[in-house]
């Protein structure tokens, strides 16, 4: 077991879920509301969570998180939070449940429509310390939302936006790999590729943050080394531990910024909320890495050779093909055409990507034509 303080306090290791009540006490949550989804509840994980609390009978559970959290779900959960006079949220599940909980933490404690808190609407400055405290308990190893400063939510108008603020960072993250042991193979693979995308994109981002770069490279090494075993050997505890660490590390590092992989996947995910975010990231990575190859910061700082070294490759030119091969070996789709994307969707996807908050932190600023080529290469 380890206690880590970097952005927020993290309880990490097998069995640390037993520290949940201790963390509630530490951050001052006395009447928690749990935000989760129906699948996590059906798997019995919520029963395990409430068994760790002093008064399980007083805990309300909102279990209607959609696969891509949206404004309607935020409103419904916020109504439950206010009506019950709760004073904090325990988010249990994958990135969707944790992001929904963050959205509720802001919306239930501030006035104004949810869109007014979106980063692209200037919402960062509107989010205050009144935000409800959140304790995050991830049950997947991919998004790292348990340590992230943002929530990705779909607004009523269809836009997929980021609610970003230091006040949105969970007050505690309880990362217990035991909770991921029952994760199905394809979900393990898709969320694992999400972690790989986070580590790669944040390392490629041109912002100066050497600690984040180091965390990202170590996270990439762990994820690249263990994702296949976690997928094919679901009971492999070492694989599960390393994937959960890689997921956490990717999000610790992406305070530095992401890039075109995420601007595209956010846009397409808003267009079709049924598509899995991690799968989209895996599909877009090769084309975006090829586009980034010519970025000045990538060349001057020797970033691609360092990525190749961590991945065990001899030539940086092998990075994109290696990612595509890994995606295929994991049983995930490698092209947009396989998941129903057609060329007539491209203008709408490009429009969303250009407006996304991750667009500005890519090593090269992509034009409309650049995004079109990336989409074509990803088909």
FIVEXPA-555325 format. One line per field, with one value per residue (C-alpha): y, z, x; residue in three letters. Coordinates in pm, whole numbers, padded with zeros to 5 digits. Each point is the difference from the previous one (the first is absolute). Layout:
REM residues N
Y	[Y  ...] $
Z	[Z  ...] $
X	[X  ...] $
rest	[ALA  ...] $
***
This chain:
REM residues 379
Y	[00000  00353  00349  00246  00378  00146  00225  -00195  -00273  -00349  -00323  -00266  -00377  -00317  00038  00379  00025  -00070  00356  00155  00109  00140  00212  00119  00111  00170  00212  00066  -00206  -00116  -00055  -00144  -00069  -00270  00059  -00314  -00196  -00296  -00245  00080  -00031  -00334  -00131  00044  00265  00256  -00249  -00034  00379  00064  -00279  00220  00289  00051  00060  -00165  00054  00377  -00019  00073  -00158  00160  -00284  00149  00115  -00044  -00133  00356  00228  00274  00311  -00178  -00247  00285  00172  -00318  -00083  00362  -00001  -00310  00162  00320  -00170  -00230  00283  -00206  00154  -00197  -00257  -00341  -00074  -00373  -00137  00088  00343  00054  -00028  00202  00275  00008  00034  00295  00163  -00044  00139  00324  00026  -00075  00269  00284  00194  00001  -00244  -00278  00144  00316  -00212  -00146  00103  00109  00233  00162  -00214  -00069  00331  -00064  -00318  00077  -00173  -00052  -00310  -00307  -00232  -00319  -00324  -00208  -00380  -00125  -00346  00020  00084  00256  00353  00089  00235  -00074  00240  00230  00365  -00036  -00173  -00073  00039  00017  00309  00012  00166  -00306  00150  -00212  00249  00014  00133  00092  00142  -00079  -00008  -00299  -00222  -00271  00058  -00365  -00285  -00357  -00217  -00365  -00233  -00267  00189  -00047  -00377  -00075  00243  -00172  -00041  00254  00262  -00069  00049  00315  00173  -00107  00162  00314  00002  -00046  00291  00225  -00081  00052  00321  00173  -00086  00143  00321  00293  00146  00003  -00246  -00248  -00178  -00067  -00127  -00246  -00123  -00040  -00202  -00235  -00040  -00079  -00265  -00165  00004  -00115  -00281  -00131  00075  -00329  -00206  00197  -00068  -00369  -00090  00179  -00144  00122  00225  00150  00092  00157  00199  00134  00095  00186  00182  00087  00137  00213  00121  00102  00225  00136  00104  00135  00309  00102  -00028  -00254  00039  -00091  -00359  00135  00292  -00253  -00263  00260  00133  -00341  -00123  00294  -00076  -00365  -00058  -00379  -00007  -00085  00278  -00230  -00185  00329  00110  -00325  00050  00363  -00040  -00117  00283  00267  -00125  00014  00359  00094  -00137  00332  00211  00212  -00096  -00369  00029  00234  -00200  -00343  -00111  -00269  -00193  00006  -00134  -00273  -00099  -00035  -00213  -00223  00112  00059  00275  00285  -00072  -00325  00175  00049  -00347  -00158  00171  -00119  -00355  00005  00127  -00285  -00264  00120  -00062  00367  00167  00171  00222  00239  -00186  -00305  00198  00159  00333  00131  00287  00208  00036  00160  00370  -00024  -00190  00255  00291  -00152  -00082  00357  00129  -00258  00105  -00267  00151  00282  -00222  -00225  00036  00129  00203  -00193  00168  -00116  -00177  -00163  -00146  -00122  -00188  -00152  -00120  -00147  -00179  -00138  -00158] $
Z	[00000  -00075  00081  -00277  00008  -00349  -00095  00244  00259  -00147  00190  -00228  00033  00047  00285  00036  -00042  00373  00045  -00141  00331  00107  -00316  00051  00350  -00124  -00262  00215  -00179  00248  -00228  -00325  -00316  -00229  -00376  -00208  -00285  -00013  -00107  00292  00239  -00152  00041  00377  00023  00164  00277  00057  00006  00248  00226  00054  00133  00356  -00090  -00330  00058  -00034  -00339  -00317  -00330  -00342  -00247  -00328  -00146  -00380  -00188  -00107  00284  -00109  00129  00070  00232  00175  00069  00130  00234  00116  00090  00218  00158  00092  00119  00229  00139  -00064  00063  -00235  -00277  -00027  -00370  -00073  -00347  -00318  -00140  -00082  00361  00134  -00259  00071  00372  -00071  -00211  00283  00252  -00202  -00119  00337  00178  -00253  -00187  -00377  -00287  -00029  -00323  00184  00182  -00320  -00066  -00357  00144  00244  00283  00179  00187  00102  00197  00364  00322  00066  -00221  00193  00109  -00201  00094  -00311  -00002  -00351  -00113  -00338  -00097  -00278  00044  00321  00075  00369  -00001  -00287  00016  -00255  -00094  -00358  -00039  -00288  00011  -00106  -00325  -00087  00071  00196  00226  00283  00343  00123  00331  00289  00212  -00205  00098  00239  00359  00016  -00245  00121  -00262  00090  -00288  00159  -00130  -00362  00019  -00147  -00292  -00336  -00249  -00258  00267  00148  -00345  -00088  00333  -00009  -00340  00147  00263  -00273  -00195  00308  00067  -00364  -00058  00319  -00068  -00352  00123  -00037  00348  00230  00283  00049  00299  -00212  -00284  00233  00142  -00350  -00130  00299  -00039  -00370  00084  00251  -00228  -00310  00196  00174  -00209  -00188  00315  00177  -00298  -00047  00365  00192  00334  -00037  00304  -00111  -00337  00165  00241  -00278  -00221  00285  00067  -00370  -00008  00306  -00132  -00337  00174  00248  -00302  -00222  00214  -00260  -00286  -00262  -00376  -00329  00101  00269  -00198  -00264  00243  00206  -00314  -00143  00342  00022  -00349  00088  00379  -00049  -00111  00269  00071  00051  -00324  -00190  00151  -00110  -00357  -00022  00158  -00309  -00223  00266  00081  -00372  -00011  00310  -00139  -00168  00309  00100  00368  -00089  -00202  00230  00315  -00158  00120  -00256  00063  00374  -00063  -00224  00265  00267  -00238  -00082  -00363  -00202  -00224  00079  -00335  00153  00271  -00200  -00159  00340  00153  -00285  00038  00376  -00050  -00240  00230  00282  -00213  -00041  -00330  -00176  -00237  00021  -00276  00227  00251  -00248  -00066  -00354  -00193  00006  00377  -00041  -00019  00329  00169  -00123  00121  00348  00004  -00088  00293  00253  00292  -00092  -00347  00127  00192  -00288  -00108  -00337  -00037  -00245  -00276  -00145  -00277  00250  00190  -00326  -00084  00350  -00034  -00344  00129  00292  -00214] $
X	[00000  00113  -00126  00088  -00039  00022  -00293  -00217  00037  00000  -00048  00148  00021  -00200  -00246  00016  -00377  -00002  00130  -00319  -00150  00337  00009  -00358  00097  00314  -00177  -00309  -00264  -00262  -00300  00135  -00194  00140  00004  00044  -00159  -00236  00271  00228  -00294  -00108  00356  -00031  00269  -00229  -00076  00375  00031  -00280  00130  00306  -00209  -00119  -00365  -00087  -00374  00042  00171  -00198  00104  -00045  00062  -00127  00333  -00009  00302  00078  -00122  -00235  -00171  -00330  00174  00184  -00334  -00163  00290  00028  -00370  00058  00305  -00182  -00319  00196  00215  00313  00340  00223  00012  00165  00049  00026  00063  00182  00065  -00367  -00116  00289  -00049  -00373  00073  00230  -00269  -00249  00251  00015  -00361  -00160  00202  -00002  -00268  -00022  -00040  00256  00139  00110  00263  00148  00360  -00080  -00270  00244  -00132  00328  -00019  -00363  00077  00074  00098  -00371  00030  -00111  00284  00039  00173  00067  00015  00088  -00110  00176  00357  -00014  -00127  00182  -00288  00051  00297  -00102  -00101  -00277  -00323  -00103  -00377  -00247  -00219  -00363  00113  00214  00342  00246  00178  00250  -00093  00348  00118  00235  -00318  -00122  00294  -00128  00108  00112  00050  -00028  00169  -00057  00096  -00218  -00305  00117  00048  -00343  00031  -00079  00285  -00119  -00066  00344  00152  -00195  00059  00365  00046  -00154  00276  00262  -00149  00013  00364  00099  -00193  00105  00365  -00029  -00166  00244  -00067  00304  -00063  00287  -00163  -00309  00219  00173  -00330  -00143  00296  -00005  -00377  00044  00261  -00234  -00303  00187  00168  -00314  -00310  00002  00038  -00272  -00228  00075  00067  -00278  00114  00360  00039  00331  -00150  -00305  00217  00223  -00294  -00168  00327  00041  -00355  00061  00336  -00143  -00250  00254  00204  -00274  -00033  00260  -00248  -00104  -00034  -00167  -00078  -00229  -00140  -00109  -00129  -00188  -00166  -00090  -00112  -00239  -00129  -00059  -00004  -00012  00363  00256  00250  00300  -00070  -00016  00330  00165  -00127  00113  00345  00198  -00124  00055  00350  00084  -00130  00200  00326  00078  -00066  00300  -00019  -00017  00321  00192  -00073  00044  -00340  -00074  00326  -00078  -00350  00141  00254  -00270  -00209  00299  00019  00315  -00135  -00244  -00167  -00126  -00208  -00319  00002  00079  -00303  -00221  00133  -00057  -00356  -00068  00154  -00221  -00309  -00093  -00096  00291  -00199  -00292  -00181  -00026  -00207  -00238  00170  -00049  00160  -00318  00051  00343  -00104  -00190  00286  00256  -00213  -00013  00371  00098  -00209  00120  00224  00260  00050  00223  00245  00106  00367  -00124  -00318  -00214  -00196  -00329  00190  00237  -00295  -00152  00321  00014  -00358  00068  00311  -00201  -00272] $
rest	[UNK  UNK  UNK  UNK  UNK  UNK  UNK  UNK  UNK  UNK  UNK  UNK  UNK  UNK  UNK  UNK  UNK  UNK  UNK  UNK  UNK  UNK  UNK  UNK  UNK  UNK  UNK  UNK  UNK  UNK  UNK  UNK  UNK  UNK  UNK  UNK  UNK  UNK  UNK  UNK  UNK  UNK  UNK  UNK  UNK  UNK  UNK  UNK  UNK  UNK  UNK  UNK  UNK  UNK  UNK  UNK  UNK  UNK  UNK  UNK  UNK  UNK  UNK  UNK  UNK  UNK  UNK  UNK  UNK  UNK  UNK  UNK  UNK  UNK  UNK  UNK  UNK  UNK  UNK  UNK  UNK  UNK  UNK  UNK  UNK  UNK  UNK  UNK  UNK  UNK  UNK  UNK  UNK  UNK  UNK  UNK  UNK  UNK  UNK  UNK  UNK  UNK  UNK  UNK  UNK  UNK  UNK  UNK  UNK  UNK  UNK  UNK  UNK  UNK  UNK  UNK  UNK  UNK  UNK  UNK  UNK  UNK  UNK  UNK  UNK  UNK  UNK  UNK  UNK  UNK  UNK  UNK  UNK  UNK  UNK  UNK  UNK  UNK  UNK  UNK  UNK  UNK  UNK  UNK  UNK  UNK  UNK  UNK  UNK  UNK  UNK  UNK  UNK  UNK  UNK  UNK  UNK  UNK  UNK  UNK  UNK  UNK  UNK  UNK  UNK  UNK  UNK  UNK  UNK  UNK  UNK  UNK  UNK  UNK  UNK  UNK  UNK  UNK  UNK  UNK  UNK  UNK  UNK  UNK  UNK  UNK  UNK  UNK  UNK  UNK  UNK  UNK  UNK  UNK  UNK  UNK  UNK  UNK  UNK  UNK  UNK  UNK  UNK  UNK  UNK  UNK  UNK  UNK  UNK  UNK  UNK  UNK  UNK  UNK  UNK  UNK  UNK  UNK  UNK  UNK  UNK  UNK  UNK  UNK  UNK  UNK  UNK  UNK  UNK  UNK  UNK  UNK  UNK  UNK  UNK  UNK  UNK  UNK  UNK  UNK  UNK  UNK  UNK  UNK  UNK  UNK  UNK  UNK  UNK  UNK  UNK  UNK  UNK  UNK  UNK  UNK  UNK  UNK  UNK  UNK  UNK  UNK  UNK  UNK  UNK  UNK  UNK  UNK  UNK  UNK  UNK  UNK  UNK  UNK  UNK  UNK  UNK  UNK  UNK  UNK  UNK  UNK  UNK  UNK  UNK  UNK  UNK  UNK  UNK  UNK  UNK  UNK  UNK  UNK  UNK  UNK  UNK  UNK  UNK  UNK  UNK  UNK  UNK  UNK  UNK  UNK  UNK  UNK  UNK  UNK  UNK  UNK  UNK  UNK  UNK  UNK  UNK  UNK  UNK  UNK  UNK  UNK  UNK  UNK  UNK  UNK  UNK  UNK  UNK  UNK  UNK  UNK  UNK  UNK  UNK  UNK  UNK  UNK  UNK  UNK  UNK  UNK  UNK  UNK  UNK  UNK  UNK  UNK  UNK  UNK  UNK  UNK  UNK  UNK  UNK  UNK  UNK  UNK  UNK  UNK  UNK  UNK  UNK  UNK  UNK  UNK  UNK  UNK  UNK  UNK  UNK  UNK  UNK  UNK  UNK  UNK  UNK  UNK  UNK] $
***
